[in-house]
Amino acid sequence: MNIVEKLAGLIRDTSSSLPSDVEAAIRKAFRGEARGSSASVVLGTILDNVRLARKLGSPLCQDTGTLAFYVDASLRRKVSPAAVKKAVALATARGYLRKNCIDSVTGKSYDDNCADGAPVIHYVDWQKPGCVTLVMKGGGSENMSRQYSLPDASLAAGRDLAGVRKCILDAVRKAQGFGCAPGILGVCIGGDRATAYEVAKEQLLRPLGATGASKDATLKRLEKEILKDANSLGIGPMGLGGKTTLLGVRIAARPRVPASFFVTIAYMCWACRRGEICVLA
C-alpha cells in the first residue's frame, strides 16, 4: 500500500472512531449520571453515535474539522506535504470528510479540502519514530478556545497558579455547552501568543487517564483540581446540566518574558478524534 492510501486510511479511521481512552471516559461519565437525566440521555446518544459510526465507517460528526498532522521529522520526504494533500483529497472524494475548507477572503469552497495551509502539517522531532498522528478538531470546539493575559482584573486573577486556575474555569463557564460538552482542555501556561496555542493543542494528543497525566507534580495536581472544579459547575453534557462538563484536562508550561503571562486554552469537544499510523522512514 502506498503512502497516500495509508494516510487516506488514517483519515477514514480517525473520522469514524474515537480513541479507546476517550470512549472509556464517556462510558465512565455515563455510568456516573442519574438514569433518565438529560446528561444520561445525551451521553447515551453519544455512545450510540460512536457505535454506529464505527460500524458503518461513517464520520463521527458532520463537522470533520480542521485536520492537523503531526509527522515524525524523519518522514519529511516520504510523508511530504504533496502526499498528505493527495490523501486528504482522496479521503474527501470517498466521503470520509465533508467539504470543509473555505477561502476566508472570497468565501469560495475548496472542494478537496486542500489549500495553502490546509491541511495543517507539523514535522516534529518528539513524535514516535516513523509515526504520523492526526487530530481532527471541529469548529464548534475551536470557537470555544481562549487566551488570557495575566493579570486579568475582570477575574481578579493575578500572575500565579491561582490566577491560571481562574482563567481556565472562566473559559469552561463561557463555553457552556456550545463546544459540544463534555469537553477536553489542552492548556499552555506561558509562552508567546502564537506558540502557546500550538502547545495547548499538542496537549490534546495526550491520552486521558493516568497514563496521560502531566509528569510534573504541580501541573498534575492542577489538572486534577480543575477537572474536579469544572465538573462541579453543573454545566453538563451539551450544557443541559449534569456532573460531566469535562472529560479531562491536560496542561503544559512554557517559559515567558517578564512582560507577558498568557494562559491559553484549546477546547476540544467530546469527539476528540485522533489517530496514528506508523510507516517506514
C-alpha positions as CSV (number, residue, x, y, z in Angstrom):
1,M,0.0,0.0,0.0
2,N,1.5,3.4,-1.0
3,I,1.7,6.3,1.4
4,V,-1.3,8.2,0.0
5,E,-3.5,5.2,0.6
6,K,-2.1,4.7,4.1
7,L,-2.8,8.3,5.0
8,A,-6.3,8.1,3.5
9,G,-6.9,5.1,5.7
10,L,-5.7,7.1,8.7
11,I,-8.2,9.8,7.9
12,R,-11.0,7.3,7.4
13,D,-10.3,5.6,10.7
14,T,-9.8,8.8,12.7
15,S,-13.0,10.3,11.2
16,S,-15.2,7.4,12.1
17,S,-13.9,6.3,15.5
18,L,-12.9,7.5,19.0
19,P,-9.7,6.6,20.7
20,S,-10.3,4.0,23.4
21,D,-9.3,6.3,26.2
22,V,-11.9,8.9,25.2
23,E,-14.6,6.3,24.7
24,A,-13.8,4.8,28.1
25,A,-14.1,8.3,29.7
26,I,-17.5,8.8,28.2
27,R,-18.7,5.4,29.3
28,K,-17.5,6.2,32.9
29,A,-19.3,9.5,32.8
30,F,-22.5,7.8,31.5
31,R,-22.4,5.5,34.5
32,G,-22.0,8.4,36.9
33,E,-25.1,10.3,35.7
34,A,-28.5,9.7,37.1
35,R,-30.5,7.3,34.9
36,G,-33.1,9.1,32.8
37,S,-31.5,12.5,33.4
38,S,-30.7,14.9,30.5
39,A,-27.0,14.2,31.0
40,S,-27.6,10.4,30.8
41,V,-29.7,10.7,27.7
42,V,-27.0,12.9,26.0
43,L,-24.1,10.6,26.9
44,G,-26.1,7.6,25.8
45,T,-26.9,9.2,22.5
46,I,-23.2,10.0,22.1
47,L,-22.2,6.3,22.7
48,D,-24.9,5.1,20.2
49,N,-23.4,7.5,17.7
50,V,-19.9,6.2,18.4
51,R,-21.0,2.6,17.9
52,L,-22.9,3.4,14.6
53,A,-20.1,5.5,13.1
54,R,-17.5,2.7,13.8
55,K,-19.9,0.0,12.4
56,L,-20.7,2.0,9.2
57,G,-17.3,3.6,8.7
58,S,-19.1,7.0,8.6
59,P,-17.8,10.3,10.0
60,L,-18.4,10.5,13.8
61,C,-19.5,14.1,13.4
62,Q,-20.8,16.1,10.4
63,D,-18.1,18.6,11.1
64,T,-15.0,16.7,10.1
65,G,-13.0,19.7,11.4
66,T,-9.5,21.1,10.8
67,L,-7.0,18.3,10.0
68,A,-3.7,18.6,11.8
69,F,-1.0,16.1,11.1
70,Y,2.0,15.6,13.4
71,V,4.7,13.8,11.5
72,D,8.0,12.4,12.7
73,A,10.5,14.8,11.2
74,S,12.5,11.8,9.7
75,L,9.5,11.2,7.4
76,R,9.6,14.6,5.8
77,R,10.4,13.2,2.3
78,K,8.2,10.1,2.5
79,V,5.2,11.9,4.1
80,S,5.6,15.1,2.1
81,P,3.0,17.9,2.0
82,A,2.1,16.8,-1.5
83,A,1.4,13.3,-0.3
84,V,-0.7,14.5,2.6
85,K,-2.8,16.7,0.4
86,K,-3.4,13.9,-2.1
87,A,-4.6,11.8,0.8
88,V,-6.9,14.5,2.0
89,A,-8.3,15.0,-1.5
90,L,-8.8,11.2,-1.9
91,A,-10.5,11.0,1.6
92,T,-12.8,13.8,0.6
93,A,-13.8,12.2,-2.7
94,R,-14.5,8.9,-0.8
95,G,-16.8,10.6,1.7
96,Y,-14.5,10.3,4.8
97,L,-14.5,14.1,5.0
98,R,-17.1,16.7,4.1
99,K,-16.2,19.7,2.0
100,N,-15.0,21.8,5.0
101,C,-12.4,24.3,3.8
102,I,-13.4,27.9,2.9
103,D,-11.3,30.7,1.4
104,S,-11.5,33.4,4.1
105,V,-11.4,36.3,1.6
106,T,-13.6,35.1,-1.2
107,G,-15.9,32.6,0.6
108,K,-15.0,30.0,-2.1
109,S,-15.1,26.4,-1.1
110,Y,-12.0,24.3,-1.7
111,D,-13.9,21.1,-2.6
112,D,-11.0,18.8,-2.0
113,N,-10.2,20.4,1.4
114,C,-6.8,21.4,0.2
115,A,-5.3,24.9,0.0
116,D,-2.3,26.9,1.2
117,G,-2.1,26.0,4.9
118,A,-4.8,23.3,4.7
119,P,-4.4,20.7,5.9
120,V,-2.1,21.7,8.8
121,I,1.2,19.7,8.8
122,H,3.7,19.7,11.6
123,Y,7.1,18.0,11.2
124,V,8.2,17.4,14.8
125,D,11.1,15.7,16.5
126,W,9.1,14.4,19.5
127,Q,6.8,12.1,17.5
128,K,7.3,8.4,17.8
129,P,9.9,7.3,15.2
130,G,8.3,6.6,11.9
131,C,4.8,7.6,13.0
132,V,2.1,10.1,11.9
133,T,-0.7,11.3,14.3
134,L,-3.8,13.0,13.0
135,V,-6.1,15.2,15.1
136,M,-9.5,16.4,13.7
137,K,-10.9,19.4,15.6
138,G,-14.3,20.7,14.8
139,G,-15.2,24.4,14.5
140,G,-17.6,24.5,17.5
141,S,-14.9,23.5,19.9
142,E,-12.3,25.7,18.2
143,N,-14.6,28.7,18.7
144,M,-14.5,28.0,22.5
145,S,-10.7,28.1,22.7
146,R,-9.5,31.2,24.5
147,Q,-6.4,33.1,25.6
148,Y,-5.9,35.3,28.7
149,S,-3.3,37.7,29.7
150,L,-2.4,38.0,33.3
151,P,-3.1,39.9,35.4
152,D,-6.8,40.0,34.5
153,A,-8.7,42.5,36.6
154,S,-12.1,41.2,35.4
155,L,-11.4,37.9,37.0
156,A,-9.3,39.2,39.9
157,A,-6.6,36.8,38.5
158,G,-3.0,37.5,39.3
159,R,0.2,36.2,37.9
160,D,0.2,32.9,39.7
161,L,-1.3,29.4,39.6
162,A,-4.4,30.7,41.4
163,G,-4.8,33.2,38.5
164,V,-4.2,30.5,35.9
165,R,-7.0,28.4,37.6
166,K,-9.4,31.3,37.4
167,C,-8.7,31.8,33.7
168,I,-9.3,28.1,32.9
169,L,-12.5,27.8,34.8
170,D,-13.8,31.1,33.3
171,A,-13.2,29.5,29.8
172,V,-15.2,26.5,30.9
173,R,-18.1,28.7,32.1
174,K,-18.1,30.7,28.9
175,A,-18.1,27.6,26.8
176,Q,-21.2,26.2,28.5
177,G,-22.5,23.6,26.0
178,F,-21.5,25.5,22.8
179,G,-18.3,23.5,22.4
180,C,-20.3,20.2,22.4
181,A,-19.5,19.3,26.1
182,P,-18.3,17.2,27.7
183,G,-15.0,18.7,26.6
184,I,-11.3,18.1,26.9
185,L,-8.9,21.0,27.7
186,G,-5.4,21.4,26.4
187,V,-3.7,24.3,28.3
188,C,-0.5,26.1,27.9
189,I,0.8,28.3,30.8
190,G,3.2,30.9,29.5
191,G,4.9,31.1,26.1
192,D,4.1,33.7,23.5
193,R,0.7,34.2,21.9
194,A,1.3,32.1,18.8
195,T,3.3,29.2,20.1
196,A,1.1,28.9,23.2
197,Y,-1.9,27.9,21.1
198,E,0.2,25.3,19.3
199,V,1.4,23.9,22.6
200,A,-2.1,23.9,24.0
201,K,-3.4,21.9,21.0
202,E,-0.5,19.4,21.4
203,Q,-1.7,18.6,24.8
204,L,-4.8,17.1,23.2
205,L,-2.6,14.3,21.9
206,R,-2.1,13.1,25.4
207,P,-4.4,10.2,26.4
208,L,-7.0,10.6,29.2
209,G,-6.5,8.7,32.4
210,A,-3.4,8.2,34.5
211,T,-1.0,7.5,31.5
212,G,-1.5,10.9,30.0
213,A,-1.3,12.9,33.2
214,S,1.5,15.5,33.5
215,K,4.8,14.2,34.7
216,D,5.2,17.5,36.6
217,A,3.7,17.1,40.1
218,T,2.4,20.6,40.3
219,L,0.8,20.5,36.9
220,K,-0.6,17.0,37.5
221,R,-2.3,18.3,40.7
222,L,-3.6,21.3,38.8
223,E,-5.1,19.1,36.1
224,K,-7.0,17.1,38.8
225,E,-8.2,20.1,40.6
226,I,-9.5,21.9,37.5
227,L,-11.3,18.7,36.3
228,K,-13.0,18.4,39.7
229,D,-13.9,22.0,39.9
230,A,-15.2,22.2,36.3
231,N,-17.4,19.1,36.9
232,S,-18.9,20.7,40.0
233,L,-20.2,23.7,37.9
234,G,-23.3,21.7,36.8
235,I,-23.0,22.7,33.1
236,G,-23.0,19.1,32.0
237,P,-23.2,17.4,28.6
238,M,-24.3,19.9,25.9
239,G,-24.9,22.4,28.6
240,L,-28.1,20.7,29.8
241,G,-26.9,20.0,33.3
242,G,-25.1,17.2,35.0
243,K,-21.9,16.0,36.6
244,T,-19.8,15.8,33.5
245,T,-18.7,19.1,32.0
246,L,-15.1,18.0,31.2
247,L,-13.6,14.6,30.4
248,G,-10.1,15.6,31.0
249,V,-7.6,18.4,31.4
250,R,-4.0,18.4,30.0
251,I,-1.6,21.2,31.0
252,A,1.9,22.2,29.9
253,A,4.0,25.2,30.7
254,R,6.5,27.2,28.6
255,P,8.9,30.0,29.5
256,R,7.7,33.6,29.1
257,V,9.2,37.0,29.0
258,P,8.8,39.2,32.2
259,A,6.2,41.5,30.5
260,S,3.9,38.7,29.4
261,F,1.9,36.0,31.1
262,F,-0.5,34.2,28.8
263,V,-2.9,31.3,29.7
264,T,-4.1,29.6,26.6
265,I,-6.9,27.1,26.4
266,A,-7.6,24.8,23.4
267,Y,-11.1,23.4,23.9
268,M,-11.8,20.0,22.4
269,C,-15.4,18.6,22.1
270,W,-16.3,15.1,23.2
271,A,-15.5,13.9,19.7
272,C,-11.7,14.0,20.3
273,R,-10.7,12.4,17.1
274,R,-7.1,11.4,17.0
275,G,-5.4,8.5,15.2
276,E,-2.0,7.2,14.5
277,I,-0.2,5.1,11.9
278,C,3.5,4.1,11.7
279,V,5.2,3.9,8.4
280,L,8.8,3.0,7.4
281,A,11.1,6.1,7.3
